Amino acid sequence: MKKISRLLKYLAEYKGKIGLYFLFNLLSIAFGLLSFTMLIPVLQVLFGISPASSVASAGTGVTHYIDSFKLFLVQQDKQTALGYICVVIVVFTILKNLFLYLALYILNPLRNAVLRRLRDDLFTKTLSLPIGFFTEERKGDLISRMTNDINEVELSIMSVLEVFIREPLTIIAFLGAMIFISYKLTLILFVGLPIAGLIIGRISKSLRKSSNIAQEQLGNMLGVIDETLVGMRVLKAFNAESHQHLRFMKLNNLLFRTRNRIAARREMASPLSETMGIIVVAVILWIGGKMVFSGTGFDGATFVAYIGMFSQIINPFKNLSSAFYNVQKGTSALDRIEHLLTVENAITELADPKPLAAFSNNITFKNVGFSYGDKKILEGIDLVIEKGKTVALVGASGAGKSTLVDLIPRFHDVVAGEILIDGINIKDCKLYDLRRLMGVVSQDPILFNDTIYNNITLGTGGATQERVEEAARIANADNFIKQKPQGYQTIAGDRGARLSGGERQRITIARAVLKNPPILILDEATSSLDTESERLVQDAINNLMKNRTCIVIAHRLSTVQHADEIIVLERGRIAERGTHTGLLSKDGIYKRLVEMQQVK
């Protein structure tokens, strides 16, 4: 129940509706109990016992009205009295089920509201996490937590909340009536039913652990599915379908066996609780029958009504035991959700961040260092990038170029030193203000399964058609977009699959043009393109770079030779710096890279 408290907190704003839910449940249970109370005069009429013989002196409360009703029946003939009793039972039953429906009518929207909030919190948390988190976690497992684990919570926890509320109220109400009729018989229940509960509880202890294993296996399987869909071209090219299928089948078979074990334990709850309940019933029948035969305690009609009331608490006990199993199963899913919700976000803002409305002077790196765990990626970086200048970063793969530019928009945070924009530490700025100043065009053009228009306007808050078309013209994208069947309303496909590499890249450039940022980061934007596409994209990039501060990760010589300063990185440190001509004259690392045509 401790874990479920997070779910219950979401219900705090619905206190009024929760109060109505309790009220309707109480009314439903009360009318159900009264229906069974009416069985006593029915049976007395049928068995030829005068109801007047069981009427006590005038009292107060519900018993007073019941006794008054019995006195009224005494004045009628048996047929008429039976008719009145049947009408009352039908009316009470209708009212019982009406209030039960109203209770469920209120509960279901509340249950769905909790799940909606939980989904929203998960997605919001995922959006807020730094990029480094996603390099460590399996994407399939994250998707599993936001889909299958939420569904498991819905099926295993939220669907039984009504059981934990309604069934205890039912048990308390009917046990109270049974104590009123015969406290001796009811004491036997207080001894027998807890024993049954302990037996069920011991059997269900291992269910939570098995459920957690099943959710992890499902996350692994989703990861394999995602890898298969993304890498389908490679799998087919290398005839590796059978290899991937074996990986999938191994996980699928593990999941099959684990879920069978879970089902075997879960399905044991209902028959076990029913068997234990029937054993208790048999004991009560034996003892209660002796009391009726001896003429002590109550008559046969009252005893039958007592048994009827007891029958009404067997199902609630069964439902509670089954719900206990389901909650144990769902709690493991909730644990995995809780883990994601409580992940510490390393990229945080100050409570009162400094405003950063514009970029006026320079970007300064002061003795900047960065590490992934124990592995140092950057160390001792000192660099000043003046406004309006173009700085190119070159070096071998793994030198730290992409990591260096990722530090500027705070995709990662420095572990040593500081980065300043116009003299303000970027950690002191509002993240939105910081990233609003920057446009990023990466080596892998990221498009979403939406229209070309919406992909271009991403994050800009919308724009007019004229502005979008102007941005596309600057990016050399307008012509090919208008040749598409639906023009700017053409769907780009999953990850832009309906477009060529050059088309995707030009759309991302158009996106950057529309944003019109003063700082531009180009991460090997033409490295994966053919010669013709590279020329079109390079022209678009040249248009984009005009009158902006640019940080370029260089892939080819043509990109960097006109830069104001070239920074050569080696093993996370600045090894050389200068202009293209100056670095060539040094006969160092840069010249060697140029000669090898491996300016990366």
MARLOLO-123460 format. One record per atom (N, C-alpha, C): residue in one letter; x, z, y. Coordinates in pm, whole numbers, plus 50000, padded with zeros to 5 digits. Example, Ala and Ser with C-alpha at 12.3 -4.5 7.8 and 13.67 -1.06 7.14 Angstrom:
a513195078049431/a512305078049550/a513205078049670/s512855070849775/s513675071449894/s512905078750003/
//
This chain:
m500825000049879/m500005000050000/m500855000050126/k502095004950113/k502975005250229/k503234991250282/k503464981750188/k503744968050228/k502504961550290/i501314965450240/i500074959250288/i499754963850429/s500414974350476/s500114979550610/s500314969050718/r501294959850698/r501494949050796/r500234940450806/l499634937450692/l498414929350693/l497274936750763/l497184949750737/l496104957450796/l496264958750948/k497504958450997/k497724959351142/k497084947551214/y497034936051145/y496424924351208/y494924926451233/l494324936051165/l492884938351178/l492544947651295/a493584952651365/a493344962751469/a492404957751578/e492474944751609/e491644939551718/e490204936951674/y489894939451546/y488544936851496/y487864949951456/k488124960651529/k487584973751489/k486064973851483/g485404967251578/g483944966951579/g483374960451454/k483954949151415/k483464942251296/k483764950051169/i484914956851169/i485244965151052/i484244976551039/g483834982351153/g482814992951149/g481504987851092/l481104975751134/l479874969751079/l480014967250930/y481214963050887/y481434960350744/y481244973150663/f481794984250710/f481614997050641/f480135001050639/l479464999350753/l478045003150761/l477204995250662/f477404982050659/f476624973750568/f476934977150422/n478194980250392/n478524984250256/n477844997250217/l477845006750309/l477185019550281/l475685017750259/l475065009250342/l473635006750324/l473354999750191/s474224990150156/s474054983250028/s474154992949911/i475145001849917/i475335011649809/i474165021449806/a473705025649924/a472595035349930/a471335029549867/f471005017149901/f469805011149844/f469975008349694/g471195005349652/g471455003749509/g471255016749434/l471725027649495/l471565040849433/l470085044749428/l469345041849536/l467925045149538/l467155037249432/s467605024749409/s466955016649305/s467065023549170/f468245029249141/f468415036149013/f467675049549011/t467585055949127/t466825068449133/t465355066049099/m464865054249137/m463475050849107/m463235048548958/l464315046848882/l464155045148738/l463575057748672/i463885069248731/i463435081848670/i461905082448665/p461165080448778/p459695080648767/p459145069348680/v459835057648679/v459385046848592/v459405051248447/l460535057048404/l460685061348266/l459745072948234/q459535081548333/q458615092748310/q457195087748289/v456795077548364/v455475071648346/v455375065248208/l456445057648172/l456425050748043/l456445060447926/f457175071747938/f457295081447830/f456155091747830/g455225090247931/g454105099447934/g454425112847993/i455535113648068/i455895126248134/i455345125848275/s454675136248319/s454135136448455/s455255138148555/p455365128748653/p456395130448755/p456305143648828/a455065149148832/a454905161748905/a455695173048843/s455995171648713/s456705182448646/s458135183748692/s458685173048752/s460065173448799/s460175174448949/v459005176549015/v459005177249162/v459355191349205/a460355192449285/a460755205549337/a459925208949460/s460105220449508/s459425224349631/s459945216149746/a459175215049852/a459515206449965/a460905209650016/g461735198950029/g463105200750079/g463315192350203/t464565188350222/t464915179950337/t465725168050290/g465875158150379/g466725146650349/g466075137150251/v466955129650181/v466495119250089/v465675125349975/t466115136849923/t465385142849810/t463955146449849/h463755150249975/h462405153450022/h461495141250010/y462015129550054/y461195117350049/y460975112849905/i461955114849819/i461785111349678/i460725120249614/d460785133249644/d459795142449588/d458395139349641/s458325135749768/s457035132049825/s456465119649757/f457365110149726/f456925097949658/f456405101249517/k457095110749451/k456645114849318/k455265121449326/l455035129649426/l453725135949444/l452635125549468/f453015115049543/f452055104149566/f451705097349434/l452725095549347/l452475088849219/l451545097049130/v451635110249140/v450795118849058/v449305116049083/q449015112049206/q447635109849244/q447095096349196/q447975087949138/q447565074549093/q447485074448940/d446735064548889/d446765062648745/d448095056348706/k448415056448575/k449745052048529/k450035037648567/q449075028648554/q449305014548583/q449615012548731/t448825019148815/t449035017948960/t450385023949000/a450695035748945/a451965042348975/a453145033548935/l453045027248819/l454115018248774/l454265006348867/g453145001148916/g453204989849010/g453914993449138/y453555005449194/y454215009949317/y455735011349296/i456085017249183/i457515019349156/i458245006049145/c457644996149078/c458284982849064/c458474976149199/v457444977449288/v457564971449421/v458714977949498/v458804991349490/v459864998549561/v461234994349509/i461364993149377/i462654989149319/i463044975249366/v462084965849367/v462374952249413/v462794952149559/v462064959749643/v462394960249787/v463794966049807/f464094977149738/f465424983249751/f466514973649703/t466264966349595/t467264956949543/t467504945549643/i466414940649703/i466554929949803/i467384935049921/l467074947249969/l467824952850081/l469294955050044/k469524959849920/k470904961949874/k471704948949882/n471164938149829/n471884925449827/n471964918949964/l470954921450049/l471014916250186/l472194922550260/f472324935850251/f473424942450321/f474784939050257/l474794936650126/l476034932250061/l476464918650115/y475494909550131/y475804896350187/y476314897650330/l475664905950410/l476094907650549/l477514913250556/a477834922550464/a479184928150461/a480214917450431/l479934909050330/l480864898350294/l480924887750403/y479794885350471/y479744875650581/y480684879750694/i480814892850714/i481724897950817/i483154898050767/l483354901650638/l484714903550586/l485484890550575/n484864879850528/n485614867450502/n486304861850626/p485654861050743/p486384856650864/p487554865950899/l487384879150876/l488484888450904/l489654885750811/r489354883450684/r490404880550586/r491144867850624/n490404857550661/n491034844950701/n491814846350831/a491354855250920/a492074857551046/a493444863851019/v493504873150923/v494784879350887/v495744868950833/l495254860250745/l496114849950687/l496574839950793/r495684836650886/r496074827550996/r497184833651079/r497064846651112/r498104853351189/r499414853851113/l499314856350982/l500524857150900/l501234843750895/r500474832950877/r501084819550877/r501734816551012/d501024820051119/d501544817251253/d502804825251279/d502824838051238/d504024846251257/d505214840751180/l504964835951058/l506034830150978/l506604817751044/f505724808851091/f506194796451152/f506904799251283/t506344808551362/t506974812151490/t508354818151466/k508464826851365/k509744832851332/k510744822251289/t510284812651209/t511164801851162/t511684793751280/l510824790751376/l511244783151494/l512274790751577/s512184803951575/s513064811951661/s514444814251601/l514594811751470/l515874814851404/l516954804851442/p518204809151446/p519304800051483/p519564789851373/i520224778951412/i520494768151318/i521354772951201/g522244782551226/g523094787651120/g522304793551004/f521124799051032/f520304804850925/f519904794150824/f519584782150872/f519074771750784/f520174765150703/t521424767050743/t522524761950661/t522784771050542/e522364783650552/e522584793150444/e521424793550345/e520204790850393/e519014792150310/e518634778750247/r518004779450128/r517494767350064/r516174763550129/k516064750850169/k514854746350237/k513624747850149/g513774744650019/g512644745849927/g512134760149919/d513044769849923/d512634783849916/d511884787850043/l512334782950158/l511634786050283/l510234780150283/i510104767750236/i508784761350228/i507894769250133/s508454773850022/s507684781649924/s507144794449987/r507954800850070/r507494813250133/r506354810650231/m506394799250299/m505374796550399/m504124790050339/t504164786350212/t502994780050150/t502544788050028/n503314787449921/n502884793849797/n502794808949807/d503754815149878/d503694829749890/d502494833949975/i502174826350078/i500984829250158/i499734827850071/n499684817249989/n498534815449899/n498434827049800/e499584831549753/e499584842749657/e499064855449723/v499444857649849/v498934869149923/v497424868049938/e496944855949968/e495504853849985/e494754856849855/l495274851549744/l494584853049616/l494724867049558/s495894873149578/s496184885649508/s495934898149591/i496004896949724/i495844908949807/i494584908049894/m494504897649976/m493384896750069/m492054895449996/s492054888449882/s490804886549809/s490304899449744/v491184909449729/v490764922049667/v490634933349769/l490814930449898/l490634940949998/l489224946449993/e488254937549972/e486864942149964/e486674951449845/v487434948949736/v487344957549619/v487824971549653/f488944972449727/f489494985449762/f488614993049862/i487734985949929/i486844992550025/i485494995549960/r484874985249900/r483514986849849/r483454995149721/e484384992449628/e484284999049499/e484495014149506/p485465019349581/p485565033949593/p484315040349653/l483705033549753/l482465038749811/l481365039149706/t481295028649623/t480285028249518/t480505039549417/i481765041249377/i482085051749279/i481745065449335/i482105067949461/i481845081049521/i480345083749529/a479585073449573/a478135075249588/a477465078049455/f477775070149353/f477125071949224/f477605084649154/l478885087949169/l479365100449110/l478705112449177/g478485111349308/g477785122249378/g476385124349323/a475665113149298/a474315114349241/a474365119849100/m475395115749025/m475525120548887/m475865135548884/i476675140148980/i476985154548989/i475705162249020/f474885156249108/f473615162749144/f472715164349022/i472725154048934/i471885154448814/i472465163948710/s473785162648682/s474425171348581/s475925172148609/y476335183048667/y477765184448699/y478615185948573/k477995191348463/k478765193348340/k479195179848279/l478245170748269/l478585157648214/l479565150248303/t479385151748433/t480245144448526/t481675149448521/l481875162148490/l483235167448477/l484015160148368/i483285155948263/i483945148448155/i484525135448209/l483795129348303/l484285116848363/l485585119348440/f485615130448512/f486815133448592/f488035135748505/v487805138948379/v488925140548285/v489275127248220/g488255119548178/g488485107348100/g488965095548181/l488335093148296/l488675081048373/l490105081248430/p490605092548483/p492005092648529/p492995089648418/i492695094148295/i493575091048182/i493645076048161/a492475069548169/a492445054848156/a493255048348267/g493135053848391/g493885048148503/g495385049348485/l495845060648429/l497275062548405/l497805052448303/i497015049948200/i497435040348097/i497575026448157/i496585022448238/i496615009148301/i497795008248398/g498045019148474/g499135018948570/g500495017048505/r500705023648389/r501985022348321/r502225008048271/i501165001748224/i501304988048172/i501644978148283/s501164980948406/s501314971248515/s502614972448593/k503484982048556/k504694984448636/k505614972348641/s505704965248529/s506644953948523/s506094941248585/l504814941448625/l504184929148675/l504814924648807/r505104933948895/r505644930349027/r506994923449015/k507864928748927/k509184922748909/k509064908548856/s508204906548756/s508004893148699/s507454883548804/s506554888448889/s505964879948992/s507014875449093/n507924884449129/n508994880949223/n509894870149164/i510204871449034/i511024861248968/i510314847848970/a508984847948946/a508214835448945/a508244828749081/q508124836449190/q508144830649325/q509504824649356/e510584831149312/e511924825749334/e512114812749256/q511624812449132/q511744800249052/q510954788849114/l509784792149172/l508984781749238/l509704776449361/g510384785349435/g511164780849550/g512294771649509/n512984775049399/n514054766349348/n513504752649308/m512334752649245/m511754740049200/m511354731249319/l510814737449425/l510494729749545/l511754723949609/g512864731449599/g514124726249651/g514574713849576/v514434713949443/v514794702249362/v513884690449397/i512594693049416/i511654682349453/i512054676149586/d512384684849684/d512764679849817/d514044671449808/e515044676449734/e516294668849717/e516044655449649/t515144655349553/t514844642949480/t514214632649572/l513264636949652/l512584627549742/l513534622249849/v514374631049903/v515314626750007/v516394617749949/g516874620949828/g517984613349770/g517574603049668/m516324598149676/m515824588649575/m516684576149566/r517164571249680/r517974559049679/r519274561249599/v519904572849620/v521144575949549/v520884577849401/l519804584749366/l519494587049225/l519314573949150/k518594564849212/k518344551949145/k519624543549140/a520434544249245/a521664536349248/a522644540749140/f522644553749108/f523574558949009/f522924561648872/n521684556548856/n520964558748730/n520914573448692/a520654581848793/a520694596348773/a519314602448762/e518304594148736/e516944599648726/e516834610248616/s517464607548500/s517354616848389/s518054630148420/h519164629348493/h519874641648533/h518974650448619/q518324644348719/q517464651948809/q516224656948734/h515744648748641/h514564652848565/h514884664948478/l516084665548421/l516484677048341/l516544689748426/r517074688448549/r517094700048640/r515684705048667/f514774695648693/f513394699348723/f512734705748601/m512914699648482/m512274704748362/m512764718848327/k514054721448350/k514594734748322/k513874745248406/l513734742548537/l513044751948625/l511554752648593/n510964741348560/n509534741048528/n509234749248403/n510094748248302/n509904755848179/n510094770948202/l511074774448286/l511264788548319/l510024794248389/l509494786448483/l508304790648556/l507124791948461/f507004782748365/f505924782948266/f505964795948185/r507134799548137/r507244811648055/r507004824348137/t507524824448260/t507344836348344/t505874838448379/r505184827848412/r503764829148448/r502914832848328/n503304828548210/n502584832748089/n502704847848069/r503914853148093/r504104867648080/r503254875248182/i503234869948305/i502434876348410/i500954876148374/a500474864648327/a499054863348293/a498684872748178/a499594874148079/a499304882847965/a499104897248010/r499934901748104/r499794915448153/r498554916948242/r498344906948329/r497214907848422/r495884907848348/e495734899048249/e494454897848179/e494174909848090/m495174918148067/m494954930147986/m494144940648063/a494134939848195/a493534950348277/a492054952048249/s491294941148254/s489844942248242/s489404947048104/p489844940847993/p489404945847861/p489874960147833/l491074963647879/l491574977147855/l490714987347929/s490404984448056/s489594993948134/s488184994948077/e487644983648029/e486304984047970/e486294992347841/t487304990647759/t487394998347634/t487475013247663/m488315016847759/m488425030947795/m487095036247849/g486395027947927/g485105032047982/g484065034247873/i484035025447773/i483055026747664/i483335039247582/i484625042547564/i484955054947493/i484365066947567/v484505066947700/v483945077847780/v482425077947770/v481795066047771/v480345065047758/v479885071147626/a480585068147519/a480205073447388/a480245088647387/v481275094247450/v481375108847458/v480205114547537/i479875107947651/i478765112747734/i477445111647660/l477235100447586/l476005098947510/l475845110147407/w476925113347345/w476865123747241/w476535137347302/i477275140847409/i477055153947471/i475705154347542/g475395143747618/g474125143247691/g472935143147596/g473065136047482/g471975135847384/g471705149747329/k472755157147303/k472585170947255/k471825179447358/m472125177147486/m471455184847592/m469985181347599/v469665168447581/v468265164247583/v467525169947462/f468155169147343/f467515173947221/f467265189047227/s468185196047293/s468035210547299/s467095215047410/g466705205447498/g465795208847607/g466455215847722/t467775215347728/t468495221647840/t469045211047934/g469025213448061/g469645204248159/g468655194548218/f468165184748141/f467255174548195/f466505168048080/d465485160048118/d464685153248017/d465305139647985/g464705132747887/g465235119847842/g465225109247950/a464195108848035/a464115098748142/a465265100448240/t465535112948278/t466635115448372/t467985111748310/f468125114648178/f469375111348111/f469615096148106/v468535088548081/v468675073948080/v469075068848218/a468465074648322/a468835070848458/a470295074448486/y470735086048432/y472135090348448/y473075080048385/i472745075648263/i473555065448196/i473565052548277/g472395049048334/g472335037048418/g473255038048538/m473295049848599/m474195051848713/m475655050748670/f475925056748551/f477305055848503/f477715041348478/s476765033348430/s477075019148407/s477465012048535/q476975017248649/q477285011048777/q478675014548829/i479345024448769/i480705027248813/i481735021648716/i481285016348601/i482245010248508/i482834997648568/n481974988848621/n482474976348682/n483384979048802/p483014988348893/p483964991549001/p485324996248951/f485335004548843/f486615008848788/f487384997048729/k486664987948661/k487304975948607/k487874967448720/n487074965848826/n487524957648939/n488754963849006/l488754977149017/l489904983849079/l491154982048995/s491004983048861/s492194981348776/s492714967148783/s491794957248783/s492224943248796/s492854940848933/a492244946949037/a492794945449171/a494194951449180/f494404962449109/f495724968749109/f496764959249051/y496434952548943/y497324942548885/y497614931448986/n496534926449049/n496694915249143/n497544919249263/v497334931549311/v498114936049426/v499584937349390/q499884942149269/q501274942849226/q501894928849224/k501124919149179/k501614905349175/k501784899749317/g500814902649403/g500874897449539/g501904904349625/t502214916849594/t503194924249674/t504574917849666/s504904911949552/s506204905349540/s506274893349635/a505154886149647/a505104874949743/a505194880349885/l504524891649911/l504574897650044/l505974902350077/d506724907049978/d508124911149999/d508954899450049/r508754887749987/r509524875850027/r509144871450168/i507864872550201/i507424869250337/i508014879250436/e507974891950398/e508504902550484/e509984900350510/h510704895850409/h512144893350426/h512384882950534/l511594872350534/l511764861950636/l511354867050773/l510264874750779/l509784879750908/l510744889750971/t511554896550888/t512444906950940/t513894902450950/v514144889350927/v515514884350942/v515974886551086/e517154891951100/e517684894551234/e518094881351300/n517614879251420/n517934867051495/n519174869651580/a520254862751545/a521524864951617/a521474859351758/i520614849351783/i520504843351916/i519394850551991/t519764859952076/t518784868052147/t518914866052298/e517854869752368/e517844869252514/e517884883352570/l518414884552691/l518344897252761/l516894900152800/a516584912952819/a515234916552861/a514914910552998/d515944909253083/d515764903553217/d516834892753238/p516654880853177/p517694870453185/p517814864653326/k519014859653355/k519264853553485/k518674839453490/p518134835453605/p517584821853617/p518704811453618/l518414799953562/l519374788853563/l518584776253593/a518294774353720/a517384763653761/a518044749953759/a519354749353783/a520034736353792/a521494737853752/f522134726353732/f523564725953702/f524284720153823/s525194728253880/s525794724154007/s527294721754002/n528044729553922/n529504728953932/n530214725253803/n530244734253706/n531034731353586/n530584739853466/i531074735653348/i530934743453225/i532334748453189/t532444761453166/t533764767453142/t533804774653007/f534794771052926/f535074778252801/f536264787452827/k536084800352804/k537164810052824/k537544816552691/n538674812352637/n539214818152514/n538134819352405/v537394808552385/v536244808652294/v536704807852149/g536104816352066/g536344815951922/g535024816451848/f535014810451728/f533794810551647/f534174810551500/s533384817851419/s533654818651275/s532354817751198/y532424811851079/y531354812750981/y531784823250880/g531234835350892/g531694846050804/g533154849250832/d533974848150729/d535414850950744/d536214838350777/k535544827050778/k536254814450802/k536264811050950/k537454810351010/k537564806851152/k537394791851171/i536504788251263/i536254774151293/i536904770351425/l536764778751526/l537364776351658/l538124788851701/e539204786451776/e540004797751821/e540744794151949/g540634803052049/g541394801452173/g541064788952252/i539784785152260/i539404773052334/i539254776352482/d540084770052565/d539974771052711/d539744757052765/l538624755352834/l538244741852877/l537284742852995/v537484734053094/v536564733153208/v536044718853215/i534734717353216/i534094704153226/i533384703653361/e533914695753451/e533334694853585/e532074686253585/k531184689253678/k529944681653689/k530244666853716/g529534658153644/g529684643753663/g530804637653583/k531604645553514/k532734640553436/k532314638153291/t533094629753223/t532884627153081/t534094632453003/v533824641352911/v534864647052826/v534604642752683/a535644637052619/a535524632552480/a536264642152389/l535664645152274/l536284653652172/l536654645052053/v537924645352014/v538364637551898/v539134646651803/g539274641951681/g539984649751581/g539474646251442/a540194650551343/a539804647651205/a538534655251169/s537894651151060/s536714658151012/s537064672750983/g536184681951028/g536434696151006/g537264702651114/a537594695051220/a538424700751327/a537634710251416/g536284709551411/g535464718651492/g534754712151608/k534664698651608/k534064691751724/k532574694851738/s531844692951629/s530394695251636/s530084709851665/t530854718951606/t530634733151631/t530854736351778/l531864730251839/l532164732751981/l530984728852069/v530414717052047/v529294712852133/v528024720752100/d527874725451976/d526694733351941/d526684746952010/l527854751452055/l527914764252124/l527314763552265/i527304751752325/i526844750652464/i525344753352477/p524474747152394/p523054750552401/p522694763152320/r523694770352274/r523504782552194/r522784779952063/f523114768951996/f522674767451858/f523384777951772/h524614781251813/h525354792551758/h525884800551877/d526234812951854/d526824821151959/d528314823251932/v529084823352038/v530524825752025/v530744839751968/v531834841451892/v532184854751842/v533344860551922/a533944852152007/a535014856752095/a534974848452223/g535364854452333/g535374847352460/g533974845452515/e533844835852607/e532544833352669/e532474819052721/i531234814152733/i530964800952791/i530134803152917/l530574797253027/l529904799053156/l529374785753206/i528214786053267/i527674774553340/i527484779153484/d528204772753574/d528194776653716/d528514791453732/g529434796353648/g529874810153659/g528974820353590/i527894815953527/i526964825153460/i527154823853309/n527374835153244/n527514835153099/n526204830253037/i526304820452947/i525064814652891/i524274824952810/k524914835652764/k524184846152693/k523284854052787/d523544853152918/d522734860353015/d521574851853066/c521504839253024/c520474830053074/c519274829552978/k518164825353030/k516984822852947/k517254810352864/l516974811252735/l517254800052645/l516534787252690/y515304788752733/y514534776952776/y515224770152894/d515654778152992/d516334772453109/d517634765553069/l518384771852979/l519664766252935/l519474752652868/r518574752152771/r518394739852695/r517644729052773/r516924733152879/r516254723352963/r517274714653038/l518484719853058/l519514712453130/l520234702353042/m519924702352911/m520754694552818/m519934684652738/g520564673252710/g520014663552617/g521014661252506/v520514660152383/v521394658652267/v521024645952193/v522014637352168/v521834625652083/v522844627251969/s522344629351847/s523224632551736/s523494620451648/q524414622351556/q524764611751462/q523584608051373/d522814618051333/d521644615851250/d520404616351338/p519804604851372/p518634604851462/p517434611551395/i516934621951456/i515814629551400/i514514624851463/l513654618851382/l512314615051426/l511294622151338/f510084624051394/f509024630851320/f507964620751279/n507184624651180/n506154615651126/n504974615151222/d505224608951336/d504264608051446/d504444594551513/t503714592051619/t503854579251689/t505194578451760/i505614566251787/i506844564251863/i506704570752001/y505524569252060/y505264575152191/y505494590252189/n504924597052090/n505074611652082/n506494615852049/n507214607551975/n508614610551946/n509464609552072/i509154600252160/i509904598752286/i509584610252382/t508314614352387/t507894624652482/t508114638752429/l508764640152315/l508954653152251/l509574663252347/g508904674352368/g509444685252448/g509394683252598/t508844672052644/t508804669652788/t507474673852850/g506534678252767/g505234682052820/g504334670252848/g504634658752789/g503824646852812/g504364638652928/a504084626052926/a504554617153034/a503634605053039/t503634598353152/t502804586453167/t503374575153082/q502524565553051/q502964554052973/q504064546453046/e503964545753178/e504964538353256/e506334545053246/r506374558253254/r507654565353243/r508264563853104/v507414564353002/v507914562752865/v508484548852846/e507784538752894/e508274525052880/e509564522952958/e509674529253074/e510904528053152/e512074534353077/a511834546053017/a512884552652938/a513284543852820/a512304537552757/a512584528752643/a513384516452686/r513094511252804/r513854499552854/r515304503252878/i515544514852937/i516924519352961/i517654521052827/a516924525152723/a517524527352591/a517534514752505/n517194503352564/n517134490652488/n516174491452370/a515084498852387/a514114500752278/a512774494352307/d512504490852431/d511164486152470/d510784473352395/n511734463952380/n511394451052317/n510954452652172/f511744459952093/f511374461051951/f510124469551932/i509894479252022/i508684487652010/i507444479152033/k507474470652135/k506304462352165/k506044451852059/q507054448851978/q506854439351868/q506194445651746/k506104458851744/k505434465851635/k503924463551645/p503214464051531/p501764461351532/p500984470151628/q501284482951633/q500574492051725/q501434495951846/g502534489251868/g503364492051984/g503844506551985/y503634513252097/y504104527052110/y503304536852024/q502164532451972/q501354541051884/q501684538951737/t502744531351708/t503184529451570/t503744542451514/i503354545751391/i503854557751326/i505284555351277/a506184564551312/a507604562851277/a507864565151128/g506964572351060/g507164575350918/g507944588150900/d508014592650775/d508734604950744/d510204603450780/r510664611750876/r512044611350927/r512394597650983/g511374590551032/g511594577351091/g511864566450989/a511354568150866/a511694558950756/a511204544650779/r510204542750865/r509664529350889/r510484521450991/l511534527651042/l512374521051143/l513794519751090/s514524510351143/s515934508751105/s516764519651174/g518034520751130/g518904530851188/g519104528951337/g519324516451378/g519514513651521/g518264516351601/e517094513251546/e515834515951616/e515604530851631/r515884538351526/r515724552851535/r516634558751642/q517884554251645/q518834559651741/q518424556451884/r517924544251906/r517514540452042/r516284548452087/i515424552151994/i514274560452031/i514744574452070/t515734579951999/t516264593052037/t516954592352174/i517564581052203/i518194579352336/i517104578552442/a516014571352412/a514894570652507/a514324584552531/r514304592752428/r513824606652441/r514714614152540/a516044612252529/a516974618952620/a516844613452762/v516614600452775/v516444594352908/v515224600252977/l514124601552900/l512884606852958/l513064621253002/k513804629052925/k514064642952963/k514904643753089/n515784633853108/n516624632853228/n517454645453251/p518254649553152/p519034661853167/p520314659453245/p520804669253319/p522074667553390/p523284668253297/i523114674653179/i524214675753082/i523814668252955/l524704659552909/l524404651252792/l525444653752683/i524964656352562/i525844658352447/i525624646952349/l526684639452321/l526594628052228/l527474631152107/d526814633151992/d527534637151871/d527654625051778/e528704616951798/e528974605351714/e527724596751697/a527124593151811/a525804586951809/a525784572851751/t526924566351738/t526944552651685/t527704551451554/s528094562651494/s529024562151380/s528424555751256/s527094556551240/s526484551651116/s525814538051131/l526114530951240/l525404518451267/l526274506251238/d525584495251211/d526304482551196/d526734477551333/t527534466851334/t528144462151460/t527114458151564/e526064450551522/e525064445951618/e524254457651673/s523824466751583/s523074478351629/s523934487251717/e525224488351682/e526114496751762/e526224491451905/r526264478251919/r526374472652054/r525134475952136/l523954474352075/l522714477352147/l522634492252181/v523004500752084/v522944515152108/v523994519352210/q525194513352202/q526244516952296/q525864513152438/d525214501652453/d524724497952586/d523704508052637/a522824512552545/a521824522552583/a522504535652622/i523554539352547/i524274551652577/i524974550652713/n525554539152739/n526214537252869/n525214538852984/n524004533552964/n522964535353067/n522594550153081/l522534556952968/l522154571052969/l523204579753035/m524484576153020/m525574584553069/m525774583653220/k525164573953285/k525374572253429/k524944584753505/n525824589353592/n525534600553682/n525204613553608/r525814615353491/r525584627653416/r526924633653373/t526874646553343/t528014653353281/t527894651053131/c528904644953071/c528794640952930/c529904647252846/i529464652552730/i530424657152629/i530204648252507/v531234640452472/v531104630252369/v532004633652251/i531394634252134/i532204634752012/i532464620351971/a533714616551973/a534054602451962/a534254598351818/h533734586751786/h533944580851654/h534834568551662/r534674561151771/r535454548951786/r536134548751922/l537224541351928/l538064540952048/l537284536552172/s536364526952156/s535634521652271/s534814532452340/t534464542752267/t533634553452324/t534434562652413/v535714564552382/v536474575052448/v537494570152550/q537854557552547/q538984553252629/q538704554152778/h537404554352816/h537074555452958/h536674569652998/a536864579252909/a536514593152940/a537484598753044/d536964608053127/d537814614353228/d538864623253164/e538514629353049/e539484637552977/e539164636852828/i540224635852749/i540064635652603/i540684648452547/i539904655452466/i540354667952404/i540584665052255/v541794667252208/v542114665152067/v542114678751997/l541214680251901/l541114692751826/l541804691451690/e542494702051653/e543104702451520/e543004716751469/r542314718251355/r542124731351293/r541544741751390/g540584737351469/g539874746451557/g540564749751687/r541694743351715/r542414745951840/r542594732951918/i542774734252049/i543074722452130/i544544719152111/a544794707652048/a546184703552020/a546744694952133/e545904686352190/e546324677552300/e545144675552393/r545484672052519/r544424668852616/r545014659752723/g544154650952774/g544604641652877/g543744629252877/t544184618852950/t543474606152951/t543934597652832/h543224586652813/h543554577652702/h544994572652716/t545344567952834/t546694562552855/t547744573352841/g547474584952900/g548444595852895/g548704600752754/l547664601752673/l547824606552536/l548554596452448/l548294583552475/l549024573252398/l550514574052425/s550864577452549/s552294577952584/s553004589952523/k552234599852479/k552844611852421/k553304609952278/d552804599552216/d553194596552078/d552904608551986/g551634613951998/g551254625751922/g550084623151829/i549234633351813/i548104632451721/i547144621551762/y546844620751892/y545874610851939/y546354596751909/k547604594051937/k548124580651912/k548054577251764/r548354587151680/r548274584651535/r546844581451492/l545874588551549/l544474585951516/l544054571951560/v544494568151679/v544154554751729/v544764544151639/e546014545851603/e546674535951519/e546004534751382/m545494545751333/m544814545651203/m543344541651217/q542894539451341/q541494536151369/q540564546851311/q540994559451326/q540204570651274/q539984580951384/v539624576151502/v539294585251610/v537934591251577/k537924603551530/k536674609851486/k536404622351567/
//
